[in-house]
Every structure is written in C-alpha cells, then in structure tokens.
Amino acid sequence: MVLPRPRRLSGIDMAPAEPENTQELGATMISGGVQISKTRGLTVDGEQHGAIRRDDLRFEAGALGAGACSVVRLARHTATNERYAVKLFSIFDDAKRRQLVEEIRTLFSLDCAALVQFHGAYLDGATGKVGVVLDYMDAGSVEGLINQRRAPLPEKVAASILYQCCWGLGYLHFERRLHRDVKPGNILLSSRGEARLSDFGISKALTDEEESAKTMVGTFRYMAPERLRGDAYSFESDVWAAGMVLLELLRGDAVFPPSCTPLDLNGACERLARDFVAEKLDGINVSSDCVDFAEACLRRRAEDRALPDLLLGGPWLAGLDLEGCCVTLAPFLASLRSAAAARPPPAPPARQSSTFAADLSLIQTLDASSDDDDEATVEG
C-alpha cells in the first residue's frame, strides 16, 4: 500500500530550525525563522498562520499535563466555545525555546488526520510564555488507557490504534521526518475514536542528503537496539517504538519497568524478534497475524523491519481504514468512561500527623520537579 502524497503548505523549509538571531521584544518573539507576535499571530519563514490572541482563550483550572519543556492547559475559545489544548512554553529558557521552535515548524508544515492538529500560536508578553494551540483530545492518551484498564486490550482495539499510529508514521516518513519519541504517552485519543501522534519537539527532518540521525533523544524504553547502542538510526526506529506500544496494549502493562537502564534494555532487545515477542506475549491470546505484525516491527536488525506502508497493507490491518478504526475505538472508550463513572469514589486518606504530611508534601514537590529517569537527551 502506497500512502498518497499529502498536501503541503508552500514556502516551508523543512530543514531543522536553528535558534539564530533570537529576539524577545515583548510584543514579538523571533527565533529560527519563527515569528510570534501579540497582534499578528504566527509567521513561519514568511508564511502567516492567522492571529490567535491570548484574549481569545479562556483557560480552565488546573493542567492537563506537563513535560520537561512545557505545561498543557485546557482552554475554550471565547467566541466559539471550542475546546483546545494549549501547550505553554517559556521563551526565556533556551532549551525550551529550541524545542518550541522545532515543534511549531513541524506542526505548521504537516496536515494529516493521524497527527494532532495545530491551530496556531500566540505570545503572552506579560508572562513570557508562548501558547501553542492544539486539538483537545478528550480521551487522554494510550498510556492513560493502559493504566486505567490494567488488563489486555481487545485485539481489534489494539489494531484500531496501531493502524492510526502507522498511518501517522507513514505520513511523517514520507515527509522525511523522524518522530523519535513514539510511546503510549504521545499517542492521544478522542471520544470520537481518533488516535493521533503528538509531541514533535524532538522530531527531526532528514534532508535529501541525510539518511539517518545520531542524536540520543527520546525515551529509553521505546528505543530500538541501534539507538541504544548509539549507532545511526532512521525511520525503522520509529517502527520499533510502535511495536513496543502494541505489546503494551496487548499485555495491558509495560514491557519494561521505568527502572530499566539502557544496558538492561539493550541486552533484552538483542534477541530474535520471534523469541522476544513470544516471551512478552506469553499466555495472551492473540491471532497469528497480530504476532507476525509485532515481529515485523521488532526485528533486531533495522533493515529487516517492515515500514509503515507494508504494515498498513499487511494481513493484520487488511480492510481497516481511518473511519472504521474510529467506529471500533469510540464505543470501547465510551464503555470505559461509563465503568469509571459507576465506580464509587475512593475512600478519603487516613488522618496524618502534621509532621508526616509536611514531609510527604516536600517529597512530592521534589519528585514532581525531577525528569523521568528514562528520558534521554544526550547528544551523540
């Protein structure tokens, strides 16, 4: 199956952005060909993307989530009442600004139903933050789905998610872009049954002269063997990560615990795909086509892995399409929401001494301020 060539926006340079000539002017941020103005909105390499102002949005209390470089909040458009997820970056932090520029350039240039959709960006000069306005995916992430269910998911549900994931990867790879951080937390779900890849801050565009990347960024537990070894890697490494996501959906839990080191992971992954998949799916009833799909993603040698176009056209996903996947996934997610709503609320915690409560609060604060142990940002 050959993916159709997607629509592209004219005038977009897909080369990686460099944060040269960065300026914070109060009313405008200019960095690496990206300009965000309080009044004119977003311009990328001279191409304008409309004007979204901070005043157009009304934020709801709390946060949807947080990463190393941003906080995500829920907001409603004051005129349409449409809900959006707004990713907030600080423009005064150089590392966060670089990730912001790369994510905006990626989102601005892509148009695919299996990728989270971009609706613009604005600058809030009063707080020194840039807001990136994205689809609000109201059913959370695949990571949340696995944690909530804590049991193997039906195979047809896993197929619906993997089809959409592979469709998104096929689009990215056609555009010569590596995602580099495919994992359950970066596949977002909607109540309509959509599964969309998100978080493109560490993605990389390969030029016509480049066939691979070397930078060690992403999440260790989903890295392909060649990445764990520090070798050059290419599109096949994203496919490995998709295969790991599939195993976790079928198992209902993590393949590797967060405490695993790269050395532990490298030893475990340097095995034949047949043996690796058989061990991780031991005792789980799935079809032979599903097992073959997992093995095709998780072959030890990158050149032996199937790429998204072959996976989409293979026996396990044969006959599926984006609309049919939504039809399968939406009622499953609705049933989980209904079951969660019917459960009684948890009992209140036992009364604690004031000293213990203060110590616990300090521990939680320190823990929340640290990065995940398995996040990699080493330059190779």
PAZA-782098 format. One record per residue (C-alpha): residue number from 1; residue in three letters; chain; x, y, z. Coordinates in steps of 0.5 Angstrom, whole numbers, plus 500, padded with zeros to 3 digits. Layout:
! PAZA-782098
filo  tike  marza  c1  c2  c3
NUM  ALA  A  X  Y  Z $
...
***
This chain:
! PAZA-782098
filo  tike  marza  c1  c2  c3
1  MET  A  500  500  500 $
2  VAL  A  503  507  498 $
3  LEU  A  501  513  502 $
4  PRO  A  498  519  498 $
5  ARG  A  503  525  498 $
6  PRO  A  500  530  503 $
7  ARG  A  498  537  502 $
8  ARG  A  504  541  503 $
9  LEU  A  504  549  505 $
10  SER  A  508  553  500 $
11  GLY  A  514  556  502 $
12  ILE  A  516  552  508 $
13  ASP  A  523  550  509 $
14  MET  A  523  543  512 $
15  ALA  A  531  543  515 $
16  PRO  A  532  543  522 $
17  ALA  A  531  550  525 $
18  GLU  A  537  553  529 $
19  PRO  A  536  559  534 $
20  GLU  A  540  564  531 $
21  ASN  A  538  571  532 $
22  THR  A  533  570  537 $
23  GLN  A  530  576  540 $
24  GLU  A  525  577  546 $
25  LEU  A  522  584  544 $
26  GLY  A  516  584  549 $
27  ALA  A  511  584  543 $
28  THR  A  514  579  539 $
29  MET  A  519  573  539 $
30  ILE  A  523  572  533 $
31  SER  A  527  565  533 $
32  GLY  A  530  561  528 $
33  GLY  A  525  563  522 $
34  VAL  A  519  563  527 $
35  GLN  A  516  570  529 $
36  ILE  A  510  570  534 $
37  SER  A  507  577  535 $
38  LYS  A  502  579  540 $
39  THR  A  498  582  535 $
40  ARG  A  500  579  528 $
41  GLY  A  500  572  531 $
42  LEU  A  505  567  528 $
43  THR  A  509  567  522 $
44  VAL  A  514  561  519 $
45  ASP  A  519  563  514 $
46  GLY  A  515  569  512 $
47  GLU  A  508  565  511 $
48  GLN  A  503  567  516 $
49  HIS  A  498  563  520 $
50  GLY  A  493  567  522 $
51  ALA  A  492  571  529 $
52  ILE  A  490  568  536 $
53  ARG  A  491  572  542 $
54  ARG  A  491  570  549 $
55  ASP  A  485  574  550 $
56  ASP  A  481  570  545 $
57  LEU  A  482  564  550 $
58  ARG  A  479  563  557 $
59  PHE  A  483  558  561 $
60  GLU  A  480  553  566 $
61  ALA  A  483  551  572 $
62  GLY  A  489  546  573 $
63  ALA  A  493  543  568 $
64  LEU  A  492  537  563 $
65  GLY  A  499  535  564 $
66  ALA  A  507  537  564 $
67  GLY  A  513  535  560 $
68  ALA  A  520  537  561 $
69  CYS  A  519  544  557 $
70  SER  A  512  546  557 $
71  VAL  A  506  545  561 $
72  VAL  A  499  544  558 $
73  ARG  A  492  547  560 $
74  LEU  A  485  547  557 $
75  ALA  A  482  553  554 $
76  ARG  A  476  555  551 $
77  HIS  A  475  560  545 $
78  THR  A  471  566  548 $
79  ALA  A  467  566  541 $
80  THR  A  466  559  539 $
81  ASN  A  467  556  546 $
82  GLU  A  471  550  542 $
83  ARG  A  476  547  547 $
84  TYR  A  483  547  546 $
85  ALA  A  490  544  549 $
86  VAL  A  495  550  550 $
87  LYS  A  502  548  551 $
88  LEU  A  505  554  554 $
89  PHE  A  513  555  553 $
90  SER  A  518  560  557 $
91  ILE  A  521  564  552 $
92  PHE  A  527  566  557 $
93  ASP  A  529  559  557 $
94  ASP  A  534  557  551 $
95  ALA  A  533  549  551 $
96  LYS  A  525  550  552 $
97  ARG  A  525  556  546 $
98  ARG  A  529  551  542 $
99  GLN  A  524  545  543 $
100  LEU  A  518  550  542 $
101  VAL  A  521  553  535 $
102  GLU  A  522  546  533 $
103  GLU  A  515  544  535 $
104  ILE  A  512  550  531 $
105  ARG  A  516  549  525 $
106  THR  A  514  541  525 $
107  LEU  A  506  543  526 $
108  PHE  A  506  548  522 $
109  SER  A  508  544  516 $
110  LEU  A  504  538  517 $
111  ASP  A  497  536  515 $
112  CYS  A  495  529  517 $
113  ALA  A  489  526  521 $
114  ALA  A  493  522  525 $
115  LEU  A  497  527  528 $
116  VAL  A  495  532  533 $
117  GLN  A  492  538  529 $
118  PHE  A  495  545  530 $
119  HIS  A  491  552  531 $
120  GLY  A  496  557  532 $
121  ALA  A  501  560  537 $
122  TYR  A  501  567  541 $
123  LEU  A  506  571  545 $
124  ASP  A  504  573  552 $
125  GLY  A  509  578  554 $
126  ALA  A  506  579  561 $
127  THR  A  508  572  563 $
128  GLY  A  514  571  558 $
129  LYS  A  510  565  555 $
130  VAL  A  508  562  548 $
131  GLY  A  502  559  548 $
132  VAL  A  502  553  542 $
133  VAL  A  494  552  541 $
134  LEU  A  493  544  539 $
135  ASP  A  487  540  539 $
136  TYR  A  484  538  545 $
137  MET  A  484  530  545 $
138  ASP  A  479  529  551 $
139  ALA  A  480  521  552 $
140  GLY  A  487  522  554 $
141  SER  A  493  518  552 $
142  VAL  A  494  511  550 $
143  GLU  A  499  511  557 $
144  GLY  A  493  513  561 $
145  LEU  A  488  508  557 $
146  ILE  A  493  502  559 $
147  ASN  A  494  505  566 $
148  GLN  A  486  505  567 $
149  ARG  A  485  498  565 $
150  ARG  A  491  495  567 $
151  ALA  A  489  489  563 $
152  PRO  A  490  486  556 $
153  LEU  A  486  490  551 $
154  PRO  A  482  487  546 $
155  GLU  A  486  486  539 $
156  LYS  A  481  490  535 $
157  VAL  A  482  496  539 $
158  ALA  A  490  495  539 $
159  ALA  A  489  494  531 $
160  SER  A  485  501  531 $
161  ILE  A  490  505  535 $
162  LEU  A  496  502  531 $
163  TYR  A  493  503  524 $
164  GLN  A  492  510  526 $
165  CYS  A  499  510  529 $
166  CYS  A  502  507  523 $
167  TRP  A  498  512  518 $
168  GLY  A  501  518  522 $
169  LEU  A  508  515  522 $
170  GLY  A  508  514  514 $
171  TYR  A  506  521  513 $
172  LEU  A  512  523  517 $
173  HIS  A  517  519  514 $
174  PHE  A  514  521  507 $
175  GLU  A  516  528  509 $
176  ARG  A  523  525  511 $
177  ARG  A  521  527  519 $
178  LEU  A  523  522  525 $
179  HIS  A  519  523  531 $
180  ARG  A  524  520  535 $
181  ASP  A  519  519  541 $
182  VAL  A  513  515  540 $
183  LYS  A  511  512  546 $
184  PRO  A  504  511  549 $
185  GLY  A  504  518  553 $
186  ASN  A  505  521  546 $
187  ILE  A  499  518  542 $
188  LEU  A  493  522  544 $
189  LEU  A  486  519  544 $
190  SER  A  479  523  543 $
191  SER  A  472  520  545 $
192  ARG  A  471  520  537 $
193  GLY  A  476  514  537 $
194  GLU  A  481  518  534 $
195  ALA  A  489  516  536 $
196  ARG  A  494  522  534 $
197  LEU  A  501  522  535 $
198  SER  A  503  528  539 $
199  ASP  A  509  532  541 $
200  PHE  A  514  534  536 $
201  GLY  A  519  538  540 $
202  ILE  A  525  533  539 $
203  SER  A  523  530  532 $
204  LYS  A  528  531  526 $
205  ALA  A  527  533  519 $
206  LEU  A  532  529  514 $
207  THR  A  535  533  508 $
208  ASP  A  536  529  502 $
209  GLU  A  543  528  503 $
210  GLU  A  542  525  510 $
211  GLU  A  539  518  511 $
212  SER  A  540  517  519 $
213  ALA  A  541  521  525 $
214  LYS  A  545  520  531 $
215  THR  A  543  525  537 $
216  MET  A  541  521  543 $
217  VAL  A  534  524  545 $
218  GLY  A  527  520  547 $
219  THR  A  525  515  552 $
220  PHE  A  530  509  553 $
221  ARG  A  524  504  554 $
222  TYR  A  522  505  547 $
223  MET  A  529  506  543 $
224  ALA  A  531  501  538 $
225  PRO  A  537  497  539 $
226  GLU  A  541  501  534 $
227  ARG  A  539  507  538 $
228  LEU  A  541  504  545 $
229  ARG  A  548  502  542 $
230  GLY  A  549  510  540 $
231  ASP  A  549  508  532 $
232  ALA  A  546  512  527 $
233  TYR  A  538  511  526 $
234  SER  A  533  512  521 $
235  PHE  A  525  511  520 $
236  GLU  A  526  504  523 $
237  SER  A  527  506  530 $
238  ASP  A  520  509  530 $
239  VAL  A  517  503  528 $
240  TRP  A  521  499  533 $
241  ALA  A  517  504  538 $
242  ALA  A  511  503  535 $
243  GLY  A  512  495  536 $
244  MET  A  513  496  543 $
245  VAL  A  507  500  544 $
246  LEU  A  503  494  541 $
247  LEU  A  506  490  546 $
248  GLU  A  504  494  552 $
249  LEU  A  497  495  549 $
250  LEU  A  496  487  548 $
251  ARG  A  499  486  555 $
252  GLY  A  496  491  559 $
253  ASP  A  502  494  562 $
254  ALA  A  509  496  561 $
255  VAL  A  514  491  557 $
256  PHE  A  520  494  561 $
257  PRO  A  520  498  568 $
258  PRO  A  522  505  569 $
259  SER  A  528  503  573 $
260  CYS  A  531  499  567 $
261  THR  A  538  502  565 $
262  PRO  A  540  503  557 $
263  LEU  A  545  497  559 $
264  ASP  A  539  492  561 $
265  LEU  A  535  494  555 $
266  ASN  A  540  493  550 $
267  GLY  A  541  486  553 $
268  ALA  A  534  484  553 $
269  CYS  A  533  487  546 $
270  GLU  A  539  484  542 $
271  ARG  A  535  478  541 $
272  LEU  A  531  475  535 $
273  ALA  A  524  478  535 $
274  ARG  A  520  471  535 $
275  ASP  A  523  470  542 $
276  PHE  A  523  477  544 $
277  VAL  A  515  477  542 $
278  ALA  A  514  470  545 $
279  GLU  A  516  472  552 $
280  LYS  A  513  479  552 $
281  LEU  A  506  476  550 $
282  ASP  A  506  469  554 $
283  GLY  A  500  467  556 $
284  ILE  A  496  472  552 $
285  ASN  A  491  470  547 $
286  VAL  A  492  474  540 $
287  SER  A  492  472  533 $
288  SER  A  498  469  529 $
289  ASP  A  497  476  524 $
290  CYS  A  498  480  530 $
291  VAL  A  504  476  533 $
292  ASP  A  507  477  526 $
293  PHE  A  506  484  526 $
294  ALA  A  509  485  532 $
295  GLU  A  515  481  530 $
296  ALA  A  516  485  524 $
297  CYS  A  516  492  528 $
298  LEU  A  521  489  533 $
299  ARG  A  526  485  529 $
300  ARG  A  533  486  532 $
301  ARG  A  537  489  525 $
302  ALA  A  533  496  523 $
303  GLU  A  534  494  515 $
304  ASP  A  530  488  517 $
305  ARG  A  524  491  520 $
306  ALA  A  517  493  516 $
307  LEU  A  516  500  514 $
308  PRO  A  509  503  515 $
309  ASP  A  507  502  508 $
310  LEU  A  508  495  509 $
311  LEU  A  505  494  516 $
312  LEU  A  498  498  513 $
313  GLY  A  498  493  508 $
314  GLY  A  499  487  511 $
315  PRO  A  494  482  514 $
316  TRP  A  493  484  521 $
317  LEU  A  491  491  519 $
318  ALA  A  488  489  512 $
319  GLY  A  481  492  511 $
320  LEU  A  482  498  516 $
321  ASP  A  481  505  515 $
322  LEU  A  481  511  519 $
323  GLU  A  474  512  519 $
324  GLY  A  473  504  521 $
325  CYS  A  478  505  527 $
326  CYS  A  474  511  530 $
327  VAL  A  468  506  529 $
328  THR  A  471  501  533 $
329  LEU  A  475  505  538 $
330  ALA  A  470  510  540 $
331  PRO  A  465  505  544 $
332  PHE  A  471  502  547 $
333  LEU  A  473  508  550 $
334  ALA  A  466  510  552 $
335  SER  A  465  504  556 $
336  LEU  A  471  505  560 $
337  ARG  A  468  512  562 $
338  SER  A  462  509  564 $
339  ALA  A  465  504  568 $
340  ALA  A  470  509  571 $
341  ALA  A  464  514  573 $
342  ALA  A  460  508  576 $
343  ARG  A  465  506  581 $
344  PRO  A  465  509  588 $
345  PRO  A  470  515  590 $
346  PRO  A  476  513  593 $
347  ALA  A  476  513  601 $
348  PRO  A  479  519  604 $
349  PRO  A  486  518  606 $
350  ALA  A  488  517  614 $
351  ARG  A  489  522  618 $
352  GLN  A  496  524  618 $
353  SER  A  501  528  623 $
354  SER  A  502  535  621 $
355  THR  A  510  533  621 $
356  PHE  A  509  527  617 $
357  ALA  A  504  531  612 $
358  ALA  A  510  536  611 $
359  ASP  A  515  531  610 $
360  LEU  A  510  528  605 $
361  SER  A  509  535  601 $
362  LEU  A  516  536  601 $
363  ILE  A  518  529  598 $
364  GLN  A  512  530  593 $
365  THR  A  515  537  591 $
366  LEU  A  522  535  590 $
367  ASP  A  519  529  586 $
368  ALA  A  515  533  581 $
369  SER  A  521  537  580 $
370  SER  A  525  532  577 $
371  ASP  A  525  529  570 $
372  ASP  A  523  522  568 $
373  ASP  A  529  517  569 $
374  ASP  A  529  514  563 $
375  GLU  A  528  521  559 $
376  ALA  A  535  521  554 $
377  THR  A  537  528  552 $
378  VAL  A  545  526  551 $
379  GLU  A  548  529  544 $
380  GLY  A  551  523  540 $
***
